[in-house]
Amino acid sequence: MELVPNVVDNCSIDLHGAEAKCLADNIVGMIFESHFDAWEFYKDYAKISGFSARRATTRKDAVGNVKAQEFCCSRAGFRKSKISDVDRQRAPRAITRIGCKAKVVVMSTNSNQWRISFSHTEHNHPLCPTNMRPFLRSNRKVTCADIAEARAMKTAGIRTSQIMNLFQQQSGGFHNVGFIKKDLYNAIQTYVDAELCDGDVNALIAYFDCKKEQDNGFFIQYSLDESLRLHNLFWCDSTSRSDYTCFGDIIAFDTTYKANAYGRPLMPIVGVNHHHQTIVFGIAILADETADTFEWVLRAFLEAMFNKTPISVVTDGDRAMQRAIKTVFPLARHRICSWHLSRNAQANIGDKKFTAAFSRCMSAWWTTTEFDREWRSVVKHFNIEDHPWVVEKDQTQHLWAQAYLTGHFFGNVRSTQRCESMNAVLAIVLNSKKTYIDFVRAIENAIADMRIKELKEDFVSAQTTPYPTTKLTDLEGSASELYTRASFGIFQTELQNETLYRLMEPIVEIGQSRTFHLTKYRDPSKIYEVVLNVITENLMCSCRKFETVGIPCCHQLHVLKLQDYSNLPQSLILHRWTKNAKLSAPSFIDFNVSPELKQMSRFASLRSMSSRLCYVASQTDETFRSAKDEIVRLTAEFDETCTFMASSSHTENKRNVQDPRRKPVKRKQNHKNQVPSSSRKYHCSFCNMEGHNKNTCPRLKLQLPTNSYGQTSTFFEEDDMEIPVPLNLFGP
């Protein structure tokens, strides 16, 4: 029904004086379907009049049904004198209650309707002008649509202040938003508190349970400590498990990122796909960085990956990690991150020239004999033979020197910087106040971005052809059809470098084998030996670069040119670098899309479709009213349906996993007016007496009157004020 003409449709009307009094006189006797409708009407009336409304006293019958409700100006009543100035850290809030008498009373009729029985319009304070009305409290509201949109943007890393600026731009100014920035902060925090009502960890486990329903291949495992608090956590989805079956020969992990509310280290276990991009196999959040914890995570990882062990492992050199790797992956070859080694060399020796020489020894493709000679020369030159760090590196050369790692497949992975790059992405959207659920969602966004980049590279490799750079068109063309663009770029470099080599001696043939001795242009001292099996077309080079990287070396390509090969033999094709590397992977369907993201996608689609309707309907008053009535009808219909569906689909989380202890937060000490805790006296906020608080105050208990039904009078709180319900405030 149309309650008051122009109250809702023309909210910008400015009523003052006689006009407002005339409108108020006309509302006495109005009928509403519920007291909620009456409350919405009074809020609209208060908005156009220039004051803020609030609910006041309520009268109930013997069975607890509301029979009468009073709505008044927010400045009605007075604040009780309960403010103490003793050791007060904050200044008292401004006084808002000044005894304003403006109010209306609605009463229930015999036909279950509500009628305005009394109205008082006089205010003892000036009313707000139009430009100040957006700050009126009763008319500020953050809708469910606003919260959903804000949550989606928060998940994407957008700050609340920036979200508020976007709302102002979309609505055409601050006055049209319907709430202020503080309301938006409070609404988002209320949503977070409701989501974490059972605890951060329980909310996270419930979130993972929802993931399991959508993704049959989702894997999660966690452990608890003696106090039933979360200790370690590991999870991965079906896509990660499928990727591991194709690219699980190399893994790398690091534990350097701890920006969460509990100070727990994050341990992403990553690998390299056929585009030489970082892919995530699993994520772990650790309680500590001990060998037992790493062993637990690696065993959980092994269980998730169908007990398939990796060939090579790259870490930052932590001793606890090394012990865990030897226990869980005894056959895997371990390599220490080259970036961490270079940083440690600079920190321990403190000479940039030594760091450069050390990095050269670490990455050069030498034989072990050449490495030993060069390494001893470097150490002797800088006179650091007895330095403890150098002595330690002498004993672990097999973990960091390329000369000792040559021949073992590492796929050109030399450092854990792939983990660091993921941490850098997380650092943009996370801080030390984030909970586990925020942490997991940010990680999922980072992983989703990685997968989008992989899909783009799949498109580029499938839909484009690289430009040839050599005259070996057949060999280069067949490789371009076989490899991904990134892998072909490495192959193309090796193909260009094969022109630097020449055959030094006649070919030696022994049975099925042909031996080629190659030497480099202007460097005849070093000889490379390539053995070709004529029957199996297997080529073995003394540099062993193919066994280490997986791409044919320039020496092998030179022999293929000498033997007039137009295609690469199968022995030189490593399937993991080809375009079809993932064809043999399990066909998991990726349902890894959160329900919130699906809902926001539908919301954005409907909003885009309705923008044209809103523009056309706003041209005339008739079309505006018609569109508005239809939108109100559909909103009420769908809101009732969605409420029923939400209540029927609600499931109770029966887990009782305790949150970890939060890390201590460093706070600035305020020494001003600071009183020692032993001598500080506490006062009751009601009577200002010492020795008790408000909950045990004897005066407060003695002043509680009872009504004629034997029920305790209702108290209403707003702005730290309590108003007991009188029995004679209602009009006729």
N, C-alpha and C positions, 0 to 999 in steps of 0.2 A: 504494500500500500504506500501511497505518497504521504509521508508524515507531515512534512512542512514544505511548502513550495520553495524551491531554490536552496534548501538547506544543504543537500548533498550535491546537486548538479552545479550550483554556482558557489563554490566554497570560497571564492575570493571576495564575496560581498562583505562590505564593512558596515556593521550595524552598531549604532551608538544611540544613547539617550532614548528618545521617544520611540524610535523604530524597534529597538531591542525590547522595550517594555511592552509594546504592542504585540510583538511576537510571543513574548512570555505569557501575556494574558490569554492569548489564543490557544496555548498548549494545555491549559487546565481542562481535563475531561477527555483528553486524547486516549485512544485505546491502542494497545500493542498486543501482539501474540505471545510475547514473553518479556520478562524483565531484562533479558539481554538486548532485545530490540529497543527497549526504552533507554537502556544505557548507551547504546550506539547513537541514538537520536540526541541524547543530552550532550554527548561528546561533540557531535557536529554543531549543536547549538552553541556550546562553549567556545568552539573554535572560531565561528564567525562573529561571536560577541567579543572575544579577546581575553578569555580566561581559561584556566585549566581545571578540569573536573576530576572528581574522585568519588568512589563509593564511600558512603558513611555507614550509618547504623542499619541493622537488619533485624526485623522482627520475625520470629518463627512460632509455629503452633506447637502443641504438645508432642507431636510426632516428629518435629524437626523440619517441616515444610516451611519455606519462606512465604510469609504473608504480606510483608511490606518491605520496601527498600528505599533508602534515602540516597540521593545523589546531590553532592554539594560542591561548592567552589573549593579548590585545593588549598586555599588560604583560610579555610574555616578552622575554628578551634584555636588552641594555644599550645605551645610546647611546654612540657613539664620541666621544671627546674631540676635537672639532674646532672648538670655539667660541673665537673670538678676541675679546678685549675691546678691541682697538686700533681706535679711531675707530668704534665700533659705534653705529649710529643707533637700533636697536631692542633692547629687552631680550630675552635668550634665552627660548625657549619653555620651558614647564614640562616637567619630566622625567616621562615616562610608562612607560619601560622599567625594571623593577626586578628582572628575572630570575625571573619566575613560571614554574613548571614545568608548569602545567596544559596538557594537549594531548591530541589523539587522532590516530591514524595510520590512514589508509584505504589499502588496496592492491588492485590489480586482480587478479581471479581469471582462471582459464582460460576461464570462460564469459562473459567481457567484462562482468562485474559487479564491484561494489566492496564490500569487506568491511572493517569496522573491526577492525584487528588489535591495537591497543594503545590504552589510555586511562589518563590520569593526572588525578586530580580535585583534588589538593591545590593551593591557592592560598596565596601568601605575602602576601596583602593582603586587606583586608575587601571583601566583595561589596556591590554596590549595593542599597539598599532599593528597594521597588517604586516609590516616587514619583520616584526618580532614573533609572529605567531608560529613559525616553524619550531620554536624552542619550547612551546607549551607541551608539558609532559603527557597529558592525556591523549594527545593526538599524534604522538610519535610512536610508530610501530614498524618493526622490521618483519616483513612478510616471509612466508615459507619460501617463496620464489627468490627473494633477495638473499636469504640464508643459503639456499642451494647454489645460487650463482657465486656467492662470496666464497663458499667452501671449495667449489671447483677451482676458483682462481687462487685460493690459498694453497691448495694442493699443487698448483703449477708454480708456486714460489712467489706470487704477487703479494705485496704487503697490504695490510688492512687500510692504511692511509691511501695507497694507490687505488685500491678497490673503491673507496669512498669517492675519490676524484672521478673515477669512471662512472659511478652512479650519478654524480652531478652532471657530467657531460651527457649521459643518456637521457636524463629527465629534463634537461633544459635549465638547470640551475639548482642551487642549494635549496630554494624554497619549495621545489617540487619533489624532493627526494622522499620526504615523509619521516625522516629520522636524522639524527646527528651522528657524528663519528663515534662518540662514546657508546651510543646504542648499538652500533654495528660491532664494536669490540665486545660488548657484553653478550650480544646474540651469538656470536661465533664461539665465545668461551662457554656459554650455556650449552651449546651443541656439543662441544668437546667434553664438558663435564657429564652430560647425559650418556655420551658414547663410552666414557670411562667410568661409569657408575660402579661397575664390578671390579675395577682395577685395570691398570694399563695392560698387564699381561693377559688377563682373562679376555679383554676386548681384542687383543691381538690374536689369541687362539681362536676366538669366535670368528674373526675375520679370515683366518686361515681355513677354518671349517667351511666357510662359505666358498672359499677358493676350491676346496676339494670337491664340492658339489658341482662346480662349473668345469673343473679340470680334473679328469680321472687320473692323470699322471702327476698331480701335485704331491710333493713329498715334504713332510715336516717331522722333525724330531727334536725333542728338548729334554733337558735334565734339570732336576731340582736339587737344592742343597738340603741340609738337615732341618732347616726351618721352613721348608716347603716354598722357598723363594726360587724364582727362575735363575738357573745357573748358566747353562749353555743353550743355544738355539741355532738350529740349522734348517734351511728350507731351500727348495728349488721347484720350478714348475716343469711341465711336460716338455716345453720347448728347450729348456736347458738340458734335460736328460736326453732328448733327441739329438741335440747338437753334440753332446759328449760322445755318442756312438760314432760320430763322424770325425770329430776333432779332439778327442780325449787323449791323444798321444802326448800332449804337452799341457801342463797346468802351471799356473803361477799364483801365489797368494802373498798377502802382506797384511799387517795389522797396525796401521798407523793412524786411523781415523777414529776419534773418540768423542765427537761432538754430539752427545745426547745427554738426557737428564740424569743418566746413571753412570756416566763416564766409562761405559763398556766399550772395548775395542771392536771395530767392525773388521771382518775378515772375508773379503770377496775372493772366491776361487774362480779364476778366469783362464781363458785360453785364446787361441787364434783361429779364426775361420779361414775359408778359402780365399777371402779378399784381404787377408792379412790385417783384419780388424779384430778388436777386442770383443770377445763374447763371454758372458757370465754363465758358469756352470752351477754355481750355488753361492749362498750367502750365509755367513755365520756371525752371530753376536756372542762374544766370549765373556766369561766371568773374569778370566785372568789370562796371562800369557805363559803358562807353565807347560811342560811336556805332556802332562796328563790331559790338559784341556785340548791341546793340539791333536793328541792321539784320539780323543773322543770325536772331535770334529772330522778328522780324516776317516775314521771308521764309519761315521754317519754318512759322509760323502761317498764312500765305497759302497755302502748299502744302497744308497739312492741310485748309483750308476751301475747297478747290476753286477757288482763285484769286478768290474773291469778296471785294472790298475793302469795308471799312466806310464809312459816310457821315460819321460823327463819331467823334472820338477825344478822350478826357479823360485827362490825365496830371497829374503834380505840377509840371510846368514845368521839368523838367531839360533843359538845353541839348542834351545828347547825345540825349535822346529826341526832341526837336524836329527835329534833323537827320535822325534815322533815319525819322521819320514822313514828312518831306518827300520822302525818297528812295523809300520803299516804298509809301506811300499818298499820292501827290501830289495827288489830288483830294479827299481827306478834310479836313473842317474840324476844326481842333485847338482845344481849350479847356483852359485851365489850371484846376486844382482850386481851388474857392473857399475850401475850408478851409485849404489851404496858403497861399493869398494872405492871408487874414485873420491867420494866425499870423505870416507874414513882415511884415505891416504893423505888428503889435504889437512884433515884435522890432526892426524898423528905426527906427520912429518913437517907440515907447514911450509912446504916449498912447492910453488906452482910448476917449476920445471920438473921436479920429481913426479908430480901428479901426472903431467903430460907424458913423461917417459913410462910411467907405470901403466897408464891407459893404453899406450901403444903395445906394450908387452902383453897386456891382457887380451887384446882383440886381434892381434896379428895372426895370419894364417901361416905359422911356422911349424916346423917339425919340433919334436921335443928336444932334440939336440940343439937346434938353432935357438929355441927359447931359453934353455939353460945357459947358453953362452951369453945371450943378450941380457938376461936377467942378472947374472953375476956381474956383468959389466956395469949395469945401471947401479946396482947396490954398492959396488966398489967406488964408482965415480962420486956418489954422494956420501960415502963413508958412513954407512948406516948398517953395516953387517951385524952389529950386536943390538940393534934396536928391537925391543920386544915385539912390536907390530910386524916388522919385517921377518923376524924369526917365525912368528905364527903363520904368516903368508907362505913362507917356504915349506911349511909342513902341510899346507892345504892347497897346493898348486893345482891339484886335480879337480878342485871345485870352482876355480875361477879362470884359469889360463886356457885360452882357446886351443893352444897346442895340445893340451891334454884332453880336451873335450872334442876334438875333431874326430869325425867318424861316428859320433853318437848324435841322433837326430834331436835338434832343438828348434827347428823351424825358424831360425834367425831371431829367436827370443833370447835376449841377453839380460833383461832387467825386469823388475816388477813395476815399471812405470805405467803399465797398463792398469794396474790397480790404483796407482796414484792419480791417473787421469779420471777414473771414476770417483775417487774421493774429492777431486777438485770440483766435479759437477755437483756432488752432494753438499759441498761447503757453501754453495750459492744459496741453497734453500733451507739449510739446517743451521741450528745453533744449539748451545748447551742446554736450552730449556725444552727441547723437543722430546716427546715421548716416543715409545717404541712404535706406536701405530703411525705417527708422523714419519718416523725413520723408515719404516717399511714402504710406505707409499712413495716417499722420495726415491728410494732405491728402485721401486717398480717403474717410476717415471724415467729414471736414468736408463734402465734396461730396455724399456720400450723405445727410447730414442736410439739406442744402439741397434735395435732390430729394424727400425725404420731405415737407418743408414745402410744396413746390410741388404735390405730389400731394394734400395736405390742402386746399390752396386750390382745386384742381380740383374736389374733392368738395364743398366749401362752395358754389362758384359753380354747380355743376350741381344740387345737391340743396336749395338754399335760395333764397328770393326776398327781396330787400331791401325794407324798409318804405318806402312812398312818403312824401315830405315836401312835395309841392306839389299844386296842384289840376290840373296838366297831366298827368292820369293816363295818357292814351294815349301821349304823347310820353315820359313818364318810364317807363311800363311797357315800351314797345318797347326802350328803351335798357337796361333791367334784364335783358331776355332776351338782349340782344346782347353787352354788356360783361361782363367778369369783375367780381367784387365790388369789387376794389381800383380798377379803372378806372371803374366806375360811381360810386364814392364821389367821384372827381374831377368826373365829369360832373354829379352831383347838386349839388355845390357851385356849379358854373357855372350850373345851372338855377335855383338859388335866387337867385343874384346878378342874373339877368336882370331881375328886378322893379325894380332900382335905375335902370334906363334907360328913356328915353322917346323917342319920335320927335319930333325938333326941327323938321323942315321937311317939306313935302309930298314924297311919293315922286316921284323923277325917273325917267321911263321913256324910254330911248333904244334903239329896236330891240328886241332880246331881253333887254336888261339893265334891271334896276330898282335904283336907288341909294337907300339909306336912310342918313340922317344921325341918329345917336343922341347923346344927351348924358346924363350921369350926374346923379342926384338931388343937388341942392345943389352941383353943380360944373359949371356951364354953360360954363366956359371951354374945356373939352376936348371935341372932337367926334370921334366914331368913324364911319367910313364903311364900310358893308357893301353889296357889289354882288352881286345875285342874277341868275343867268342862268336865265330861265324855261324854256328848252328842256333844258339839261343839268343843271339844279338845282345848279349850282356856286355856292358862296358864298365871297366873298373879303372879309376884314375888314382894316381898316387896322392893327389891333393885331398881326396875324400870329401870334397865339398858337397857332392850330390848326396852322400849319406848323411851329412850334417844339416843341409838346408832343404833338400828335396827338389832342387832345380838343377838341370844339367849344367856342368861347369863349362867354361870356354874351351878347355882341353878336349873334352868329350865331343863338343860341337865341331871342333876343328877336325877330329877324326871322322865324324859323320860326313863332313864336307869332302874329305879325301876319298871316302868310300861311296860318294854320290848318293847319299840318302836324301830322299825328298820328304820323309816323315820321321818323326821320333819313334824309335823302337819302344815297345812296351816296358822294357827294363828301365827306361829313363823317365817314365811317366808315374809320378806319385799322385794317386787319385785325390788326395785331400786338397790339392791346389787347382783342380779342374772345375769347370762350370757345373758338372754333374756330381759334385762331391756329396751332395745331400740326398741324392736319389735313393740311396740304400737305407736312409734313416727311417726309424719307425714313424708312421703317419699319424702323429698326434694332431688333433684339431685344436687350434689355439683359441680357447675360450677365456683367455686371461684378460678379461675386461671387467672392471669392478662394476657392481650395480649402480654406484653413485655416478660413474662415468656414463653408463647407458642412460640413466635418468636425465642427466644434464644434456646428453645428445638429443634426446626427445624434446626436452625443454627448449633448447636452442632452435630446433627445427620448427616447432610450433610458434615460437616467438617470431621467427623470420617469416613464416607464412601469414601470421596475423598482422604484421606491420602494414601491409597493403590495405587490409580491412579497416584498421584503425584510421588510416589516412583518409580513405574514401568516406567512412562513416562520420568523420568530424566536419564534413563540409557544411551540413545543415543541422538544425536542432532536431528535426524529425528523424533523420538517419542516425544521429547520435543517440537519441533515446531508444530507438529500436535496437541498435547494436548493443547498447548498454544493458537493456533488459534481457537480451538473449545471452549475453556473457554472464550476467548474474545468475540466470537460470542454469546454464551449463556448469558454472562453478559450483553451485550448491549441489547439483546432481552428482558431479564427479567427486566432489569432496566427501560426500556421504559414502560413495562406492569405495574410494581409496581408503577411508578410515576403517571400513569393515574388513577390507582385504588385509590391511596392516595388522589389525587386531587378531585376525584368524591365522595369519602366518607367523605370529610372534612365537619364538621358541626361547625357553629359559636356558641360560647358560649355567650348567651345574658344576662347572669346574671351580676349583678354589685354589688357584695358583697365586701365591703372593708376589707382589712387585719387588724387584731388587731394591736395596737401599740406595737412595739418591746420593750422588756425590755432594760433598759440602760446598756451599756457595760462599765465596768471599764477599763480605759486605763491609762497607765503610763504617767505621765506628764513629758514632756521634757523641762526643764528649760533652756537649753543651747540656747543662742541667741534668747530667747523668747522676743517678743516685745509686749507691751500692745495693745489690739485691737483698742483702741481709737486713738493711734498714728501711727498705721501701715499704710503705703502708698502702693497703688496698682499701678502696671505699666502695660502698654499694651505690650503683647507678640510679637507684630509686630514692633512697632517703639520705644519701651522702654520709652515712655512718660507717665506722670502721668495724672490722671483725666478721663481716658476712658479705654476700653478693646478692644480686637481684633475685636469683632463683630461691634463696633461703631467707629472703627479707621478711620479718614478721609483720611489719606494717603493711606491706603489699597484700599479704594473705588476709589481714583483718579488714581491709577496705573493699573486698570483693562482695558486692551486693548480689542478691538472687531475685529473679522475677517471680511473677505469680504462678508460673508453671514449675517452680522449683529448680530452674536451670540457672547456671551462672551467667551473668551478663556477658555479652560478646565484647571483646576489645579489638580495636582496629589500630594498626600501626602504619605510619607513614612519616618519613623524615624524623625518625627517632622520637615519635610522639604517640602516646596511647590515650584514647578517648573512651571512657566507659559509656555504655549504651544507656541513655536515659529512657524513661518509659512514657514521657509525655511530649515527645518532639514531633510526633506525626500529626499531620493535619486531619481534617475530617475526611 
